[in-house]
Amino acid sequence: MGHIQEAVGLRGKDEIGVYAHIPFCLRKCPYCAFNSVEAPPAGPPEERYVDSLAKELESSVQSEGISARAATVYFGGGTPSIFSPNAIGRFMETVEILLGAPREVTIEANPDAISPQKLRGYMGAGVNRLSIGFQSLEDSALIALGRRHTASASLAAFQWARDAGFRNIGIDLIFATPGQEIGQWEETLSRAAALRPEHISLYGMTVEEGTPFYRKYGPGKLGLPGEEAEAEMYLKAIEVLKSAGYRHYEVSNFAIPGFESAHNTLYWKGAGYIGVGAGAHSYLPGPGWGKRWWNISGAEDYMRVVGEGSPPIDGSEELTRREAMFEAVMLGLRMVEEGIDGSRFRERFGLSTIEALGGLDTLVRDGFVEKKGEDISLTQRGLLLLNEVAVRII
C-alpha cells in the first residue's frame, strides 16, 4: 500500500496534521501575497519564535482535547529553511511529546537558504521530505520573478538534498511568468522531470492585490501570458509529466506513485489539522459540521500574545451544513483521479451527490464533470475552470 494511503486512508479519523508557519524570508518576492516578512539583518528571532510555536501547540492540544496522533508535520512560510536544524528539531520534540512521531515531516526550502550541512541537520531533526522552491529553471524568468537564486543554484540544492539522504523531494514551478513562451515551459518541464524528484507542484502566475506585481501588471495581468496561453501551458504540463511517469493526483500536483503529499492530502480529504504560528489556520471536522480558527498575522504580535499566555487567535467560525458541503465539493473536485467519493459524501451529509448537487446534470451535459454512480470527478475541460464548476455544481 502506498505512502499516502498509510497516512490518510486507513487511520485518517485517528490522526491529525500539524502545520507550523514560519513567516520570515531573506527577501519578500514581488509576487508573493502570503503572510511573510523579511527577517531582520541580524537574523530571525528563531529561539523566541519556536518557543511560541511549541507553547501554542501544547495549548491547542489541551484546549481542543485532541487525542489523535500526528500523521504529518509541515513547515511552511515564508522561508522555513532560514531556521536552523536545531530550531526545527526543538519543535519536533514538542510534537512527538504531545502527538507522537509523525510519518511525514516536510520543510519548505529555497535554494539560497540551504546548505549541505543544514540539509544533513534537518534529516537529523526528523525531517524526511523536502519541498524546494525552484519556481523556474530559466534564469531570465527567475530575474523577472524577483528571485534571489539562479537555475544552477536550484540544481545544486537538489543534489545536496540527495547527498544528505533525502529520498522524498518535491519541487515547485510557476508558469505563465512574464515573457514566458510555451517552448520555454516545455523545456523547463523536461529538465525538471529528468531530475526525477518524487513530487512536482505547478502554479499559474497570479497577480495579487497589494503586491508589487499588482502595481506593475494590474488586475488584468497586462503584459503576462493570456488565459489561452496559460491553459496551453497547464495542459502541456499534464502531458509531459504524465508521460514521464508522474501521477496527476491533484489539480496542481504530480507525484511518482506512492509519493503524494500526505500532509496536503489531509486538507483535500477534509481531515483535521492544527496550525501554529503567525497567520496559521486550523480546522477540526467536528463537533457539528466543523470549525476553523486563524491566528493574528504579525510575527511580533503573535510572539507577544503567546508569551503573555493568551491564545493568538484572530478569528474563528463554525461551519454550517451548506458551507461544509461546499467545501467537501470544492476539495473533492481537486483530487483529479479520485474526485468526490459518493459513499463518503452520503455518509457525512445524509444525501447522495445526485440529490445534493443541483447543477450536476448540467455540468455533466456540458462536459465539465463526469459521473460514475454517485462518484464525481472533473474532466480535462473542467480542470481549466475549477472555481466556476464548484460554484455551479452546488
NUSESE-976057 format. One line per 10 residues: number of its first residue (from 1); their letters; for each residue x, y, z negated of N, C-alpha, C. Coordinates in steps of 0.001 Angstrom, whole numbers, plus 500000, padded with zeros to 6 digits. Example, Ala and Ser with C-alpha at 12.3 -4.5 7.8 and 13.67 -1.06 7.14 Angstrom:
1) AS) 513190 494310 492200 512300 495500 492200 513200 496700 492200  512850 497750 492920 513670 498940 492860 512900 500030 492130
This chain:
1) MGHIQEAVGL) 500844 498801 500000 500000 500000 500000 500874 501243 500000  500461 502274 500736 501291 503462 500918 501377 504336 499695  502344 505231 499764 502639 506202 498706 501393 506995 498302  500650 507477 499287 499512 508338 498991 498381 507558 498312  498145 506332 498738 497075 505560 498129 497387 505260 496673  498634 504997 496379 499009 504743 494995 498744 505980 494140  499017 507142 494721 498930 508367 493936 497503 508800 493688  496626 508693 494696 495300 509272 494502 494156 508318 494827  494434 507173 495410 493348 506317 495824 492854 505380 494744  493769 504717 494072 493362 503708 493103 493025 504295 491746
11) RGKDEIGVYA) 493811 505297 491323 493648 505767 489948 493381 507268 489891  492773 507796 490967 492564 509239 491050 491754 509806 489897  490762 509040 489380 489921 509564 488308 490670 509655 486983  491775 508935 486855 492517 508908 485603 493780 509753 485665  493992 510459 486781 495227 511206 486949 494933 512639 487372  495955 513469 487223 495795 514892 487466 497081 515427 488086  496981 516521 488806 498153 517169 489353 498553 518365 488495  499822 518713 488541 500327 519902 487846 501014 520785 488879  500587 522039 488929 501218 522998 489830 501885 524072 488977  503167 524323 489221 503909 525361 488494 504312 526447 489489
21) HIPFCLRKCP) 503790 527645 489294 504083 528730 490230 505269 529551 489729  506285 529636 490586 507477 530439 490296 507506 531565 491328  507117 532777 490963 506867 533828 491948 508103 534552 492465  509266 534274 491889 510461 535058 492207 511086 534640 493537  511544 535631 494302 512213 535425 495582 513498 536242 495620  514422 535832 496489 515595 536668 496731 515191 537925 497492  514259 537752 498441 513683 538880 499161 512313 538468 499677  511335 539341 499524 509982 539008 499971 509884 539181 501487  509378 538156 502157 509266 538199 503612 508145 539147 504028  508286 539834 505161 507316 540857 505546 505938 540331 505912
31) YCAFNSVEAP) 505812 539028 506175 504503 538449 506497 503832 537810 505287  504548 537726 504175 504080 536945 503025 503038 537695 502203  501892 537026 501981 500834 537589 501143 500647 536774 499868  501543 535814 499623 501456 535027 498400 501866 535869 497193  501524 535370 496021 501890 536068 494790 503387 535852 494538  504190 536783 495025 505637 536664 494887 506247 538042 494694  507455 538057 494123 508134 539312 493819 509637 539087 493915  510356 540083 494355 511806 539962 494415 512378 539903 493004  513299 538971 492790 513924 538813 491474 514820 540009 491186  514989 540357 489919 515903 541444 489554 517327 541131 490014
41) PAGPPEERYV) 518149 542151 490237 519541 541924 490672 520315 540992 489758  519988 541016 488461 520679 540153 487507 520174 538713 487542  519140 538470 488365 518572 537130 488445 517224 537052 487761  516436 536035 488084 515110 535887 487481 515207 535497 486016  514195 535852 485223 514202 535501 483792 513772 534055 483580  514603 533128 484061 514138 531746 484137 513896 531104 482777  514720 531402 481790 514514 530765 480476 513190 531205 479866  512930 532499 479883 511682 533020 479325 510483 532530 480125  510649 532482 481438 509519 532079 482282 509207 530598 482096  510218 529743 482049 509981 528310 481858 509385 528048 480477
51) DSLAKELESS) 509840 528784 479477 509217 528669 478151 507720 528969 478238  507368 529973 479031 505959 530338 479188 505180 529253 479918  505782 528684 480967 505125 527589 481685 504832 526419 480751  505816 526050 479973 505662 524906 479064 504597 525187 478006  504614 526391 477480 503641 526757 476442 502227 526774 477014  502085 527305 478227 500756 527335 478843 500252 525930 479133  501122 525070 479652 500699 523712 479950 500220 522999 478693  500971 523119 477616 500558 522490 476358 499209 523016 475900  499008 524327 476005 497749 524934 475593 496584 524445 476454  496794 524348 477766 495729 523914 478673 495347 522469 478424
61) VQSEGISARA) 496344 521617 478231 496066 520202 477968 495243 520048 476694  495584 520824 475670 494862 520743 474403 493462 521340 474511  493358 522524 475102 492058 523207 475132 491054 522496 476034  491537 521849 477094 490643 521152 478009 490466 519687 477645  491155 519232 476622 491030 517841 476197 491462 516851 477272  492538 517165 477960 492982 516341 479081 493723 515103 478573  493241 513946 478966 493894 512685 478594 494459 511976 479821  494184 512521 481008 494686 511917 482240 496200 512031 482309  496799 511142 483074 498238 511205 483296 498536 512070 484519  499742 512619 484541 500161 513410 485682 500546 512487 486833
71) ATVYFGGGTP) 499862 512635 487958 500244 511893 489163 501351 512617 489903  501267 513945 489908 502207 514750 490693 502539 516048 489964  503693 516594 490298 504071 517953 489885 504584 518656 491133  504180 519917 491288 504596 520676 492463 505069 522051 492019  506327 522369 492321 506876 523692 492034 506756 524534 493302  505856 525527 493274 505637 526373 494436 505936 527821 494121  505922 528654 495151 506288 530049 494911 505790 530993 495972  506532 532124 496091 507865 532379 495640 508896 531419 496220  510031 531440 495581 511126 530540 495933 511582 529802 494685  510942 528679 494361 511304 527951 493142 512763 527548 493080
81) SIFSPNAIGR) 513402 527377 494239 514782 526891 494233 515789 527943 493791  515340 529153 493444 516288 530077 492828 516429 529777 491336  515548 528903 490794 515705 528463 489409 516713 527309 489363  517423 527233 488265 518460 526209 488103 517843 524835 487853  518563 523762 488154 518087 522430 487809 517780 522271 486318  518553 522943 485478 518298 522858 484051 516924 523404 483701  516545 524522 484325 515236 525112 484063 514124 524180 484539  514280 523617 485718 513276 522685 486244 513189 521452 485343  514335 520971 484891 514358 519799 484020 513680 520052 482690  513833 521256 482151 513174 521576 480863 511665 521518 481006
91) FMETVEILLG) 511143 522038 482111 509694 521969 482301 509245 520528 482499  510017 519741 483232 509645 518348 483449 509606 517566 482138  510480 517899 481209 510433 517244 479899 509094 517501 479226  508590 518724 479334 507288 519056 478743 506176 518272 479420  506205 518197 480753 505198 517435 481490 505172 515987 481019  506336 515387 480908 506394 513975 480551 505922 513726 479130  506210 514650 478231 505740 514510 476852 504222 514586 476791  503641 515526 477538 502203 515776 477466 501384 514837 478352  501908 514518 479543 501094 513848 480553 501750 512622 481179  502910 512233 480670 503591 511077 481226 504439 511438 482437
101) APREVTIEAN) 505152 510456 482959 506069 510677 484076 505319 510587 485401  505303 511655 486194 504633 511617 487497 505439 510835 488513  504755 510349 489551 505443 509587 490591 505999 510479 491690  505363 511637 491917 505859 512550 492940 506107 513912 492310  507333 514422 492465 507704 515744 491955 508347 516516 493095  507695 517583 493531 508134 518361 494688 508608 519739 494265  509662 520207 494898 510070 521603 494734 510226 522232 496111  509672 523419 496275 509876 524185 497496 511259 524830 497444  511935 524844 498586 513290 525379 498626 513504 526158 499916  514231 527244 499830 514672 527967 501014 516119 527620 501308
111) PDAISPQKLR) 516490 527554 502570 517873 527181 502912 518928 528082 502285  518590 529357 502052 519564 530291 501483 519555 530293 499963  518784 529402 499346 518689 529389 497886 518970 528010 497314  519717 527182 498071 520109 525872 497564 521566 525608 497934  522119 524628 497259 523494 524203 497496 523556 522703 497230  524608 522040 497691 524730 520605 497398 524668 520310 495904  525341 521129 495114 525343 520909 493669 523953 521083 493076  523249 522118 493503 521907 522362 492982 520963 521226 493354  521071 520732 494571 520207 519637 495002 520461 518378 494188  521720 518087 493908 522020 516929 493047 521442 517143 491657
121) GYMGAGVNRL) 521474 518392 491197 520900 518708 489892 519397 518505 489857  518711 518886 490930 517264 518677 490988 516928 517187 490947  517708 516389 491651 517485 514947 491601 517611 514441 490168  518619 514926 489470 518824 514526 488086 517733 515019 487156  517056 516105 487545 515981 516670 486725 514641 515988 486967  514601 515045 487911 513375 514306 488155 512654 514671 489433  513176 515628 490197 512561 515981 491473 512875 514879 492488  511849 514388 493186 512090 513335 494174 511532 513666 495557  511047 514898 495699 510530 515329 497005 510899 516794 497205  511385 517116 498383 511841 518462 498696 511028 519010 499858
131) SIGFQSLEDS) 510607 520267 499757 509911 520938 500844 510740 522159 501240  511390 522094 502405 512322 523140 502823 511641 524092 503806  511746 525376 503531 511127 526383 504379 511990 526737 505578  512036 525850 506561 512743 526161 507809 512099 527392 508471  510774 527311 508649 509933 528302 509340 510195 528351 510844  511434 528234 511267 511751 528177 512695 513142 527590 512873  513396 527057 514066 514748 526629 514432 515301 527518 515548  514717 528709 515679 515203 529712 516625 515683 530920 515816  516916 531305 515963 517432 532449 515210 516674 533733 515528  516263 533897 516781 515522 535114 517139 514191 535179 516398
141) ALIALGRRHT) 513539 534038 516241 512273 534007 515514 512491 534272 514026  513554 533724 513477 513852 533951 512061 514110 535430 511792  514801 536088 512702 515034 537525 512558 513703 538275 512619  512853 537907 513587 511554 538567 513721 510679 538357 512494  510839 537206 511834 510063 536907 510624 510653 537540 509373  511833 538140 509499 512466 538758 508342 513091 537765 507390  513424 536572 507891 514038 535559 507039 515525 535840 506856  516060 535389 505730 517465 535627 505393 518403 534578 505982  517878 533428 506349 518738 532330 506770 518735 532171 508292  519631 531335 508781 519720 531004 510202 519257 529567 510429
151) ASASLAAFQW) 519079 529197 511698 518696 527825 512017 519776 526840 511568  521043 527213 511744 522125 526309 511329 522128 526113 509818  521723 527150 509068 521634 527016 507608 520540 526024 507223  519446 526012 507971 518377 525040 507708 518874 523620 507932  519589 523427 509033 520104 522090 509347 521111 521628 508296  521940 522559 507825 522915 522216 506781 522202 521849 505485  521154 522619 505130 520407 522338 503906 519762 520959 503963  519236 520624 505122 518616 519304 505289 519643 518197 505055  520818 518343 505615 521852 517321 505438 522323 517258 503992  522442 518406 503346 522803 518416 501922 521785 517616 501110
161) ARDAGFRNIG) 520504 517801 501451 519456 517090 500716 519576 515583 500911  519841 515172 502140 520034 513738 502383 521237 513222 501600  522324 513976 501616 523529 513558 500909 523310 513500 499402  522402 514358 498896 522108 514372 497463 521217 513205 497042  520653 512503 498029 519836 511334 497725 518360 511493 497977  517931 512639 498521 516505 512818 498790 516090 511953 499970  515076 511132 499741 514537 510273 500782 513090 510648 501122  512662 511794 500609 511322 512306 500913 511452 513817 501076  511654 514248 502326 511884 515660 502625 510823 516147 503593  510236 517282 503267 509305 517934 504172 509900 519242 504659
171) IDLIFATPGQ) 509524 519656 505864 509942 520952 506362 508709 521727 506818  508765 523050 506680 507687 523941 507107 508114 524689 508360  507184 524835 509298 507413 525596 510513 506237 526533 510766  506523 527719 511286 505489 528681 511657 505489 528814 513175  504275 528836 513768 504201 529007 515214 503371 530242 515571  503427 530615 516835 502803 531853 517330 503444 533068 516665  504769 533002 516526 505538 534106 515945 505819 535164 517015  506265 536356 516610 506488 537429 517581 507384 536997 518745  506857 537116 519960 507627 536820 521155 507773 535359 521503  507201 534463 520714 507386 533032 520956 506592 532561 522167
181) EIGQWEETLS) 507197 531673 522952 506541 531073 524103 506442 529563 523893  505559 528941 524640 505270 527523 524432 506506 526655 524608  507373 527008 525549 508582 526212 525762 509520 526248 524568  509650 527416 523964 510486 527545 522760 509909 526716 521626  508586 526749 521480 507924 525995 520415 508097 524492 520614  507981 524048 521845 508158 522628 522117 509583 522187 521800  510553 523035 522104 511937 522719 521778 512141 522634 520271  511540 523565 519530 511633 523522 518068 511020 522239 517515  509867 521853 518037 509206 520624 517586 510073 519399 517851  510677 519347 519037 511518 518201 519382 512737 518119 518479
191) RAAALRPEHI) 513351 519264 518201 514521 519282 517314 514130 518888 515895  512975 519369 515444 512512 519039 514091 512236 517547 513974  511547 516981 514960 511218 515561 514909 512474 514693 514969  513497 515166 515692 514741 514403 515810 515470 514289 514476  515232 515233 513574 515833 515155 512238 515222 514034 511406  513993 513653 511733 513229 512629 511002 512956 513007 509550  512516 514230 509295 512019 514496 507942 510774 513640 507725  510507 513301 506499 509341 512459 506222 508026 513212 506416  508091 514550 506368 506866 515347 506395 507124 516650 507144  506168 517083 507944 506263 518364 508656 504943 519107 508493
201) SLYGMTVEEG) 505020 520347 507996 503848 521210 507877 503964 522339 508892  502855 522641 509569 502838 523662 510613 501768 524704 510305  502119 525957 510422 501180 527033 510121 501217 528081 511227  500036 528430 511744 499959 529511 512703 500246 530835 512022  500905 531740 512732 501258 533051 512192 499996 533808 511789  499941 534231 510538 498830 535043 510061 499335 536431 509711  498448 537402 509853 498773 538786 509520 497821 539214 508415  498338 539254 507187 497504 539514 506012 497549 540988 505628  496392 541496 505254 496299 542894 504841 497221 543154 503641  497878 544295 503668 498775 544661 502572 500214 544271 502793
211) TPFYRKYGPG) 500507 543557 503884 501882 543153 504181 502492 544095 505224  503824 544168 505285 504458 544947 506359 504045 544486 507758  503790 543183 507928 503337 542687 509229 501972 543266 509597  501115 543456 508611 499797 544027 508879 499940 545461 509372  500830 546199 508739 501055 547582 509171 501667 547630 510567  502452 546607 510898 503116 546584 512190 502210 546080 513307  501463 545004 513053 500689 544357 514113 499190 544589 514010  498710 544997 512819 497296 545279 512651 496450 544030 512573  495142 544197 512263 494256 543039 512093 494059 542240 513378  494287 542885 514546 494119 542181 515804 495352 541432 516248
221) KLGLPGEEAE) 496431 541463 515429 497684 540767 515743 498229 541200 517103  498130 542512 517368 498603 543047 518640 500108 542848 518765  500530 542333 519911 501945 542074 520125 502366 540670 519772  501449 539883 519187 501722 538474 518870 501038 537587 519903  501457 536341 520047 500763 535437 520963 499265 535399 520651  498437 535393 521682 496988 535424 521502 496416 534101 521041  495075 534088 520867 494397 532896 520359 494589 531691 521278  494530 531924 522596 494696 530802 523519 496109 530219 523438  497097 531105 523343 498483 530638 523233 498698 529901 521912  498102 530407 520836 498233 529757 519531 497589 528374 519553
231) AEMYLKAIEV) 496410 528269 520171 495743 526972 520273 496578 525997 521103  497179 526498 522184 498027 525648 523022 499224 525129 522229  499817 525990 521405 500963 525576 520594 500559 524526 519557  499390 524694 518964 498919 523731 517975 498687 522365 518619  498028 522353 519766 497777 521089 520448 499073 520445 520923  500030 521269 521330 501341 520737 521723 502028 520073 520527  501887 520684 519357 502483 520102 518150 501885 518733 517854  500571 518611 517979 499925 517320 517749 500470 516278 518716  500579 516673 519970 501074 515751 520997 502510 515302 520716  503399 516257 520443 504811 515947 520259 505035 515113 519000
241) LKSAGYRHYE) 504411 515524 517909 504678 514848 516639 504022 513469 516574  502843 513334 517136 502235 512002 517185 503086 511047 518020  503588 511537 519133 504406 510677 519987 505723 510312 519315  506139 511126 518322 507368 510841 517581 507116 509950 516369  505874 509500 516199 505568 508564 515120 505015 509174 513859  504657 510462 513909 504092 511116 512733 502570 510974 512725  502036 510771 511533 500586 510678 511360 500026 512072 511084  499064 512491 511885 498401 513784 511674 497284 513575 510662  497625 513662 509378 496672 513268 508342 495853 514416 507787  496314 515654 508011 495580 516839 507560 495784 517918 508605
251) VSNFAIPGFE) 494876 518878 508661 494879 519864 509741 496274 520420 510023  497013 520784 508975 498322 521424 509142 499494 520518 508818  499238 519243 508562 500285 518387 508019 500425 517055 508757  501695 516683 508947 502070 515458 509645 503077 514707 508775  502974 513392 508769 503900 512619 507931 504212 511275 508566  505413 510794 508319 505706 509400 508599 504797 508590 507670  504050 507619 508183 503085 506896 507346 503696 506427 506024  502984 506717 504948 503453 506393 503610 504095 507558 502896  504337 508670 503611 504989 509830 503008 504103 511080 503042  502791 510890 503087 501871 512013 502994 502029 512684 501626
261) SAHNTLYWKG) 501806 513981 501550 501944 514699 500286 500865 514255 499304  501272 513542 498254 500310 513080 497261 499713 514254 496490  500532 515277 496212 500022 516413 495443 498948 517169 496222  499240 517539 497454 498251 518281 498229 497010 517446 498517  497179 516137 498622 496018 515279 498836 495098 515287 497625  495643 515492 496438 494784 515672 495269 493818 516833 495502  494340 517946 496044 493477 519091 496331 492386 518709 497324  492801 518094 498440 491867 517808 499522 490840 516749 499140  491191 515909 498167 490257 514885 497697 489353 515395 496569  489573 516642 496130 488742 517206 495078 489099 516747 493689
271) AGYIGVGAGA) 490341 516269 493491 490780 515822 492170 491191 517027 491323  491364 516813 490029 491711 517903 489127 493188 518236 489147  493486 519491 488846 494875 519923 488723 494946 521097 487760  496061 521166 487061 496337 522271 486150 497420 523134 486766  497142 524407 486942 498121 525348 487462 498656 526218 486346  499963 526337 486260 500586 527198 485252 501509 528188 485958  501646 529356 485360 502483 530387 485947 501662 531571 486409  502346 532638 486770 501689 533866 487200 500858 533623 488450  499566 533931 488385 498678 533790 489524 498249 532384 489860  498636 531393 489060 498302 529996 489364 496813 529738 489154
281) HSYLPGPGWG) 496279 528813 489943 494878 528404 489857 494789 526979 489318  493710 526706 488592 493437 525368 488070 492025 524952 488453  491812 523649 488513 490484 523126 488838 490275 521791 488129  489110 521621 487542 488702 520345 486977 487339 519991 487544  487149 518765 488031 485896 518398 488690 484708 518228 487748  484932 518273 486472 483846 518160 485503 484180 518980 484273  483204 519223 483410 481809 518756 483480 481006 519507 484536  479779 519054 484745 478935 519698 485743 479497 519490 487140  479456 520548 487945 479914 520475 489328 481353 520925 489491  482003 521179 488365 483407 521555 488417 483617 522986 487964
291) KRWWNISGAE) 484817 523264 487512 485150 524630 487110 486582 524931 487510  486847 526221 487711 488207 526651 488027 488509 527923 487260  489784 528151 487082 490232 529396 486470 491566 529784 487077  491909 531059 486944 493145 531555 487545 493805 532561 486613  495115 532658 486762 495927 533453 485844 496173 534872 486356  496551 535739 485432 496990 537074 485809 498212 536941 486717  498321 537848 487685 499303 537644 488746 500695 538196 488442  500806 539205 487613 502114 539788 487337 502964 538908 486435  504207 538675 486839 505069 537779 486066 505345 538319 484668  505639 539601 484559 505921 540181 483245 504693 540141 482353
301) DYMRVVGEGS) 503527 540498 482902 502286 540442 482115 501996 539013 481690  502232 538070 482611 501995 536663 482298 502857 536219 481121  504144 536501 481158 505044 536077 480079 504697 536763 478764  504299 538020 478840 503947 538757 477621 502716 538137 476960  501672 537866 477753 500428 537330 477198 500645 535937 476611  501365 535093 477330 501649 533747 476814 502485 533844 475547  503444 534766 475535 504281 534945 474352 503497 535400 473142  502403 536106 473382 501536 536557 472284 500595 535468 471795  500615 534328 472476 499772 533211 472068 498375 533241 472647  498154 534054 473694 496831 534157 474313 496823 533434 475660
311) PPIDGSEELT) 495665 532969 476101 495586 532359 477444 495814 533436 478500  496616 533160 479525 496885 534165 480551 495833 534200 481648  494608 533853 481308 493543 533693 482303 493005 535053 482738  492905 535224 484045 492375 536467 484611 490914 536327 484999  490463 535112 485251 489071 534879 485617 488759 533398 485659  487467 533079 485675 487049 531680 485735 485652 531605 486327  485275 530408 486768 483928 530214 487293 483546 528751 487187  482260 528512 487012 481709 527171 487070 480947 527034 488378  481235 525985 489117 480648 525825 490437 479195 525384 490351  478383 525874 491275 477037 525363 491431 477080 524110 492300
321) RREAMFEAVM) 475978 523417 492362 475914 522219 493199 476199 522574 494654  475636 523659 495137 475838 524043 496531 477291 524431 496789  477914 525147 495848 479318 525512 496008 480207 524275 496032  479909 523323 495135 480692 522090 495099 480516 521303 496395  479317 521325 496933 479050 520617 498175 479812 521256 499340  479812 522580 499389 480533 523284 500453 482027 522982 500370  482574 522985 499159 483997 522689 499007 484311 521263 499432  483445 520331 499068 483671 518937 499452 483682 518794 500969  482813 519540 501638 482764 519503 503103 484013 520145 503696  484351 521344 503208 485490 522084 503746 486785 521287 503576
331) LGLRMVEEGI) 486990 520743 502381 488210 519997 502119 488207 518652 502840  487050 518006 502880 486967 516712 503551 487248 516809 505032  486758 517863 505669 486997 518032 507095 488477 518237 507411  489238 518751 506440 490667 518957 506669 491419 517634 506811  490880 516576 506247 491519 515266 506357 491195 514688 507727  492112 514877 508661 491837 514665 510082 491319 513265 510377  491989 512240 509896 491604 510871 510217 490469 510374 509334  490508 510720 508055 489514 510216 507116 488219 511009 507173  488311 512337 507226 487130 513173 507230 486359 513075 505921  485054 513265 506001 484179 513220 504822 483702 511786 504637
341) DGSRFRERFG) 484009 511227 503491 483586 509867 503158 482112 509924 502737  481245 509353 503575 479815 509446 503329 479367 508801 502033  479937 507646 501686 479520 506965 500457 479955 507753 499233  481152 508336 499272 481621 509154 498152 480776 510419 498017  480394 511003 499135 479547 512189 499135 478189 511875 498515  477600 510755 498912 476295 510356 498369 476383 510087 496870  477457 509433 496459 477634 509119 495036 477702 510389 494207  478369 511416 494733 478535 512639 493950 477303 513537 493974  476673 513670 495142 475616 514672 495272 474205 514094 495347  474092 512776 495411 472765 512173 495435 472057 512316 496762
351) LSTIEALGGL) 472771 512726 497797 472218 512886 499140 473202 512313 500147  472693 511834 501253 473586 511433 502322 474080 512683 503042  475169 512554 503776 475656 513695 504560 474613 514113 505591  473865 513159 506102 472842 513467 507113 471728 514298 506495  471350 513984 505257 470301 514739 504573 470780 516121 504141  472063 516214 503732 472556 517444 503118 473021 518490 504120  473510 518053 505273 474172 518971 506195 473260 519289 507374  472572 520407 507250 471546 520767 508224 472074 521023 509617  473323 521467 509729 473865 521788 511047 474605 520638 511696  474547 519461 511091 475372 518344 511564 475040 517914 512986
361) DTLVRDGFVE) 473759 517706 513279 473385 517182 514590 473798 518125 515717  473645 519427 515475 474033 520403 516496 475529 520357 516749  476321 520246 515695 477777 520199 515841 478229 518915 516527  477539 517814 516270 477836 516566 516968 477535 516724 518451  476371 517310 518747 475973 517509 520140 476938 518422 520891  477448 519453 520165 478355 520419 520788 479805 519932 520845  480060 518763 520285 481384 518170 520399 482409 518645 519382  481947 519221 518253 482875 519701 517228 483164 518649 516160  482212 517787 515884 482406 516726 514888 481874 515421 515457  482344 514319 514867 481791 513024 515223 481288 512325 513978
371) KKGEDISLTQ) 480263 511518 514153 479588 510865 513037 479653 509362 513222  480141 508675 512185 480151 507219 512174 479398 506773 510930  478119 506425 511123 477288 506179 509964 477105 507481 509205  477525 507491 507933 477446 508723 507142 478802 509415 507028  479843 508827 507626 481171 509445 507617 481250 510487 508732  481940 511604 508442 482015 512717 509397 483453 513172 509518  483899 513421 510738 485246 513937 510965 485241 514911 512134  486286 515715 512218 486416 516697 513284 486901 516051 514572  486435 516577 515693 487032 516256 516981 488207 517211 517189  488962 517012 518268 490054 517935 518552 489521 519349 518780
381) RGLLLLNEVA) 488369 519447 519400 487759 520761 519600 487422 521400 518257  486913 520603 517329 486565 521117 516010 487772 521542 515202  488907 520874 515431 490136 521245 514725 490504 522709 514958  490226 523195 516165 490609 524557 516525 489672 525595 515928  488507 525141 515418 487504 526077 514885 486996 525590 513532  487916 525151 512678 487536 524518 511424 486634 525389 510565  487020 526641 510343 486239 527506 509451 484812 527705 509968  484683 527894 511265 483353 528063 511852 482520 526795 511685  483150 525644 511904 482446 524371 511771 481958 524184 510335  482819 524500 509355 482448 524305 507943 481256 525164 507562
391) VRII) 481199 526384 508071 480062 527269 507762 478792 526764 508439  478903 526373 509696 477721 525944 510443 477149 524604 509964  478021 523743 509466 477568 522394 509119 476651 522393 507893  476896 523348 506980 476058 523439 505771 474694 524054 506134
